[in-house]
Amino acid sequence: MENSEGRDPRTAAIAAGRPDFLAGNGVNLPIDLNATFHAGGTNTYGRYENSTWQGLESAIGALEGGETLIYSSGMAAISAVFALLPVGSVVVASNQGYSGTMMLLKSLVAQERIEVRWVSVSKTADVLAALPGSALLWLESPTNPMLEVAEVKTLIAAAKAANVGVGMDNTFATPINQRPLELGADIAMNSVTKYLSGHSDILIGSLSTNDLALKARLEEQRRLGGAIPGPFETWLALRGLRTFPIRMERAQLNAKELLPLLTAHPKVSKVHYPGFGGMLSFEISGDAAAADRVCTASTLIIHATSLGGVESLWERRRRWPSESESVPENLIRLSVGCEAVSDIWLDIQNSLAAI
Ligand SMILES: *Cc1c(COP(=O)(O)O)cnc(C)c1O
């Protein structure tokens, strides 16, 4: 299997995880649809190994710069990390993180499995103060949906110095903009569902690490927990990953073009953008109902949750009861897609005319 370690990410996304350069080999991996394998080889059982997984794992591994395991969803990957924590462990986590992660942490607290110290990750001093005695810092930056940026390097260095493990959800930034393992994190997590696969048609998650003992524990947890991805979804994710760098480049260019236009629009009161990536949030001059009217008025941008696909999506985040109460009711989160930016802007203008 081609692993492309050390290559430019724009090359690795295309070249990694392909069959070896041997006469007669396929250019692409087949979809390995097998629950079991002839005894005596390296592949044994479908919950343990799968050659299509290995292709996606080596490609994401080349992008994140670490050994990678894939899971049936991003949440399955996050659950696998938390499952390794001894009972009573303290986790430091963002009070404005991905809502699924916050709900999972709250349920683990309710079961008396762990304790959580909730912090605002952009307030460095607060995070540093929460670290002593904790087992894991679970970092998200930029935050969702306010798109605030944490001082990631400082936080990771302080956590390592205090003997606190660091896991980082890299879904929003993606390995093109941020490589958590190079910054010293123990684990880089991705919801592959989003930018890496890029077509809003599958769910997969990944964990990358350079700690081989940790990888072995995670792999055992995956075998026994059973949250494995299907070979077909894995193959689609690998196909999507081939164009991830060019999709990301386009989404980012589009977001940067929309930024000044939105900022100058009389019905937009505030725009949140971290300076990179394809995610934008903006507050409208109006209440929650007005923001809902904007989201339902579009004819190009799809009114739906999720992000990172070729198609633009938007939603009012507070329509979800699980969303953090510190997020304004009139905030719309926009996942900027790869369409012509002139068409996206026209759709935004027409939708804002609904209020
Ligand atoms: C979507 C998302 C997840 C969860 O991933 P799924 O693939 O939906 O399970 C985790 N973190 C972030 C930041 C996400 O956007």
The ligand as a Gaussian input file, in Angstrom:
#p B3LYP/6-31G(d) Opt

LIG

0 1
 C      -20.008000      16.358000      12.809000
 C      -18.999000      16.572000      13.861000
 C      -18.669000      15.547000      14.766000
 C      -19.372000      14.207000      14.765000
 O      -19.146000      13.499000      13.591000
 P      -20.221000      12.445000      12.986000
 O      -19.497000      11.912000      11.815000
 O      -21.463000      13.219000      12.666000
 O      -20.478000      11.426000      14.044000
 C      -17.700000      15.810000      15.704000
 N      -17.081000      17.005000      15.771000
 C      -17.374000      18.013000      14.920000
 C      -16.663000      19.306000      15.043000
 C      -18.332000      17.826000      13.938000
 O      -18.636000      18.835000      13.105000

